[in-house]
Amino acid sequence: MVNLPTQTVDEEFELQAATAEKVVDISRVAKVVKGGRHLSFRALVVVGDGNGRVGAGVGKSDAIPDAVRKGTTYAQKSLVTFPLKGSSVPHQVEGRFGAAYVMIKPAPQGTGIIAGTSMRAVLELAGIKDVVAKSFRSQNPINVVRATLEALRDLKPLSSPVVSQRGALSPAPVSAIITTEETPEVTSAPAEAQEGATSAE
C-alpha cells in the first residue's frame, strides 16, 4: 500500500475550497442496450479560481447531482493556467477544438465580457473582466468550452519573446507614428545638368 504525501492532500483540499463552479449545460442522453434504451444525464461543469486558472469537465450519471459532481471532479483535475494583464488578456489568441473555432481579444477596462453563454462561463471563472470573444462554426457547448480552454492555454506573458515576434503587443499611438514618418526630401538637380539646360535654351 502506497501512502500519499500529506502535502498533496492539503493542496487538493485548498484547490477545492478556492475554486468556484458553474454548470454550463445539462443534457439527457440515451444509450441503446439489449433491453432497450438506458437514459442518463450529462453535465458540463466549469471551475476556476478567478485568478488565471480554469478547467472544464463532463460527468454522466443517472441523476443530475451525481453528473454535476463527476463533472466538477474532472474539471478540477484538468485546470489550465494562463497569464493575465490587469482585467483582460495580454494579446489576441485563437483556439480550435473539433469543429469549434473561437477568438479572444483584449479590451480596455470597463468593457465587460462580450461573449456567448459557454465562453462567458469560462472567462468569468478564469478572472477575466474585460474581453471581446467570438465563437464560429460549431456551437456545441462542449466543443466551444474546450476550444476556449485551448485558446487560453496559448496565452503568453507580454515579456515573452514569442509575443514580441508575433507583434501581439499593443500598437503605438497614432501621434508617435506621425512624428516618426519621414517626409521625402526634394533634391536639386546637379549643377552640370542645370548648365546643360541653360546652354540648350
Kinemage of the C-alpha trace (Angstrom):
@kinemage 1
@onewidth
@group {chain A} dominant
@subgroup {mainchain}
@vectorlist {calphas} color= white
{ca met a 1} P 0.000 0.000 0.000
{ca val a 2} L 1.383 3.381 -1.058
{ca asn a 3} L 0.922 6.323 1.310
{ca leu a 4} L 0.223 9.620 -0.432
{ca pro a 5} L 2.147 12.690 0.809
{ca thr a 6} L 0.208 14.940 3.160
{ca gln a 7} L 1.091 17.991 1.042
{ca thr a 8} L -0.727 16.595 -1.986
{ca val a 9} L -3.900 16.021 0.022
{ca asp a 10} L -3.716 19.510 1.534
{ca glu a 11} L -3.254 21.103 -1.882
{ca glu a 12} L -6.265 19.202 -3.168
{ca phe a 13} L -8.468 20.500 -0.334
{ca glu a 14} L -7.187 24.056 -0.833
{ca leu a 15} L -7.943 23.813 -4.561
{ca gln a 16} L -11.489 22.629 -3.940
{ca ala a 17} L -12.077 25.466 -1.474
{ca ala a 18} L -10.612 28.159 -3.748
{ca thr a 19} L -12.403 27.226 -6.975
{ca ala a 20} L -15.930 28.204 -7.932
{ca glu a 21} L -18.039 26.067 -10.233
{ca lys a 22} L -20.735 26.729 -12.796
{ca val a 23} L -22.930 24.276 -14.703
{ca val a 24} L -22.893 25.278 -18.379
{ca asp a 25} L -25.096 22.589 -19.890
{ca ile a 26} L -27.196 19.600 -18.784
{ca ser a 27} L -28.394 17.187 -21.451
{ca arg a 28} L -30.377 13.989 -21.385
{ca val a 29} L -28.576 11.241 -23.279
{ca ala a 30} L -29.596 7.708 -24.180
{ca lys a 31} L -27.635 4.528 -24.713
{ca val a 32} L -29.166 1.638 -26.646
{ca val a 33} L -28.645 -1.645 -24.792
{ca lys a 34} L -30.011 -5.127 -25.193
{ca gly a 35} L -33.062 -4.453 -23.043
{ca gly a 36} L -33.891 -1.116 -24.710
{ca arg a 37} L -32.699 2.451 -24.114
{ca his a 38} L -30.826 3.437 -20.978
{ca leu a 39} L -31.448 7.122 -20.166
{ca ser a 40} L -28.945 9.197 -18.211
{ca phe a 41} L -27.824 12.817 -17.784
{ca arg a 42} L -24.680 14.582 -18.979
{ca ala a 43} L -23.410 17.725 -17.202
{ca leu a 44} L -20.787 20.156 -18.453
{ca val a 45} L -19.158 21.926 -15.489
{ca val a 46} L -16.580 24.726 -15.472
{ca val a 47} L -14.463 25.544 -12.393
{ca gly a 48} L -11.990 28.368 -11.786
{ca asp a 49} L -10.230 30.324 -9.073
{ca gly a 50} L -10.752 33.776 -10.609
{ca asn a 51} L -7.004 34.347 -10.930
{ca gly a 52} L -5.881 32.820 -14.224
{ca arg a 53} L -6.813 29.196 -13.574
{ca val a 54} L -9.831 27.437 -15.084
{ca gly a 55} L -10.905 23.959 -16.160
{ca ala a 56} L -13.890 22.046 -17.517
{ca gly a 57} L -15.226 18.528 -17.140
{ca val a 58} L -18.102 16.355 -18.364
{ca gly a 59} L -19.873 13.975 -15.994
{ca lys a 60} L -22.547 11.376 -16.724
{ca ser a 61} L -24.908 9.663 -14.315
{ca asp a 62} L -28.496 8.535 -13.856
{ca ala a 63} L -29.102 11.544 -11.586
{ca ile a 64} L -28.272 15.181 -12.252
{ca pro a 65} L -26.480 15.856 -8.906
{ca asp a 66} L -24.182 12.893 -9.450
{ca ala a 67} L -23.415 14.023 -13.000
{ca val a 68} L -22.549 17.523 -11.757
{ca arg a 69} L -20.340 16.118 -9.018
{ca lys a 70} L -18.433 13.960 -11.507
{ca gly a 71} L -18.032 16.880 -13.893
{ca thr a 72} L -16.667 19.058 -11.099
{ca thr a 73} L -14.123 16.403 -10.149
{ca tyr a 74} L -12.931 16.017 -13.735
{ca ala a 75} L -12.715 19.805 -14.169
{ca gln a 76} L -10.549 20.244 -11.056
{ca lys a 77} L -8.103 17.693 -12.455
{ca ser a 78} L -7.740 19.486 -15.803
{ca leu a 79} L -7.065 23.096 -14.813
{ca val a 80} L -5.390 25.432 -17.312
{ca thr a 81} L -3.112 28.218 -16.041
{ca phe a 82} L -2.507 31.351 -18.107
{ca pro a 83} L -1.227 34.934 -17.544
{ca leu a 84} L -3.489 37.944 -17.099
{ca lys a 85} L -2.892 41.593 -17.959
{ca gly a 86} L -4.908 43.574 -15.456
{ca ser a 87} L -8.548 42.675 -16.042
{ca ser a 88} L -8.008 41.388 -19.587
{ca val a 89} L -5.780 39.035 -21.593
{ca pro a 90} L -2.260 40.004 -22.768
{ca his a 91} L -2.921 39.610 -26.503
{ca gln a 92} L -5.291 38.222 -29.107
{ca val a 93} L -5.485 34.460 -29.282
{ca glu a 94} L -7.424 31.807 -31.176
{ca gly a 95} L -8.401 28.257 -30.295
{ca arg a 96} L -9.819 25.226 -32.070
{ca phe a 97} L -11.372 22.017 -30.831
{ca gly a 98} L -13.252 19.714 -33.155
{ca ala a 99} L -15.474 21.859 -35.371
{ca ala a 100} L -15.456 24.815 -32.953
{ca tyr a 101} L -13.292 27.889 -33.509
{ca val a 102} L -13.036 30.777 -31.037
{ca met a 103} L -11.236 34.107 -30.989
{ca ile a 104} L -10.422 36.140 -27.864
{ca lys a 105} L -9.296 39.788 -27.985
{ca pro a 106} L -8.171 42.090 -25.149
{ca ala a 107} L -10.419 45.036 -24.311
{ca pro a 108} L -9.961 48.250 -22.302
{ca gln a 109} L -11.125 48.461 -18.710
{ca gly a 110} L -14.875 48.884 -18.354
{ca thr a 111} L -15.796 46.933 -21.490
{ca gly a 112} L -17.015 43.843 -19.654
{ca ile a 113} L -17.231 40.330 -21.040
{ca ile a 114} L -18.667 40.319 -24.553
{ca ala a 115} L -19.088 36.627 -25.342
{ca gly a 116} L -21.623 33.848 -25.688
{ca thr a 117} L -23.018 31.761 -22.860
{ca ser a 118} L -20.474 28.942 -22.986
{ca met a 119} L -17.436 31.185 -23.404
{ca arg a 120} L -18.704 33.634 -20.785
{ca ala a 121} L -18.720 30.940 -18.101
{ca val a 122} L -15.078 30.069 -18.779
{ca leu a 123} L -13.891 33.680 -18.951
{ca glu a 124} L -15.739 34.743 -15.788
{ca leu a 125} L -14.399 31.908 -13.651
{ca ala a 126} L -10.916 32.494 -15.064
{ca gly a 127} L -10.886 36.022 -13.639
{ca ile a 128} L -11.142 37.931 -16.934
{ca lys a 129} L -13.395 41.001 -16.632
{ca asp a 130} L -12.817 42.913 -19.892
{ca val a 131} L -12.626 40.928 -23.115
{ca val a 132} L -14.224 40.550 -26.533
{ca ala a 133} L -14.735 36.934 -27.619
{ca lys a 134} L -16.476 35.272 -30.537
{ca ser a 135} L -17.217 31.646 -31.425
{ca phe a 136} L -17.522 30.433 -35.012
{ca arg a 137} L -18.766 27.298 -36.785
{ca ser a 138} L -19.888 24.680 -34.242
{ca gln a 139} L -21.955 25.983 -31.328
{ca asn a 140} L -21.821 22.727 -29.374
{ca pro a 141} L -21.230 23.790 -25.732
{ca ile a 142} L -18.614 21.112 -25.077
{ca asn a 143} L -16.590 21.957 -28.202
{ca val a 144} L -16.851 25.711 -27.561
{ca val a 145} L -15.652 25.336 -23.953
{ca arg a 146} L -12.772 23.069 -24.999
{ca ala a 147} L -11.758 25.500 -27.773
{ca thr a 148} L -11.815 28.366 -25.263
{ca leu a 149} L -9.518 26.438 -22.936
{ca glu a 150} L -7.145 25.708 -25.828
{ca ala a 151} L -7.046 29.422 -26.634
{ca leu a 152} L -6.305 30.374 -23.019
{ca arg a 153} L -3.590 27.720 -22.905
{ca asp a 154} L -1.765 29.528 -25.751
{ca leu a 155} L -1.631 32.881 -23.928
{ca lys a 156} L 1.883 34.156 -23.206
{ca pro a 157} L 3.025 36.999 -20.924
{ca leu a 158} L 3.975 40.267 -22.585
{ca ser a 159} L 7.605 39.766 -21.544
{ca ser a 160} L 7.798 36.572 -23.580
{ca pro a 161} L 9.957 36.872 -26.752
{ca val a 162} L 7.354 34.860 -28.654
{ca val a 163} L 4.763 37.591 -28.123
{ca ser a 164} L 7.167 40.265 -29.353
{ca gln a 165} L 7.974 38.285 -32.502
{ca arg a 166} L 4.308 37.790 -33.302
{ca gly a 167} L 3.629 41.500 -32.904
{ca ala a 168} L 0.979 40.893 -30.271
{ca leu a 169} L 1.979 43.933 -28.234
{ca ser a 170} L -0.353 46.909 -28.189
{ca pro a 171} L 0.147 49.194 -31.203
{ca ala a 172} L 1.899 52.512 -30.848
{ca pro a 173} L -0.234 55.667 -30.632
{ca val a 174} L -1.079 57.491 -33.828
{ca ser a 175} L 0.853 60.584 -32.769
{ca ala a 176} L 4.028 58.536 -32.425
{ca ile a 177} L 3.554 57.093 -35.887
{ca ile a 178} L 3.060 60.531 -37.437
{ca thr a 179} L 6.153 62.021 -35.804
{ca thr a 180} L 8.377 59.137 -36.890
{ca glu a 181} L 7.306 59.200 -40.520
{ca glu a 182} L 9.968 60.580 -42.808
{ca thr a 183} L 8.924 63.214 -45.334
{ca pro a 184} L 10.504 62.811 -48.781
{ca glu a 185} L 13.250 65.310 -49.451
{ca val a 186} L 13.299 67.229 -52.746
{ca thr a 187} L 16.862 67.192 -54.037
{ca ser a 188} L 18.010 69.717 -56.566
{ca ala a 189} L 19.425 68.599 -59.887
{ca pro a 190} L 23.203 68.517 -60.275
{ca ala a 191} L 24.926 71.736 -61.347
{ca glu a 192} L 26.111 70.177 -64.642
{ca ala a 193} L 22.564 69.268 -65.595
{ca gln a 194} L 21.392 72.814 -64.833
{ca glu a 195} L 24.176 74.334 -67.008
{ca gly a 196} L 23.310 71.967 -69.869
{ca ala a 197} L 19.673 73.013 -69.725
{ca thr a 198} L 20.694 76.719 -69.751
{ca ser a 199} L 23.011 76.328 -72.778
{ca ala a 200} L 20.288 74.443 -74.659
{ca glu a 201} L 17.990 77.424 -74.293
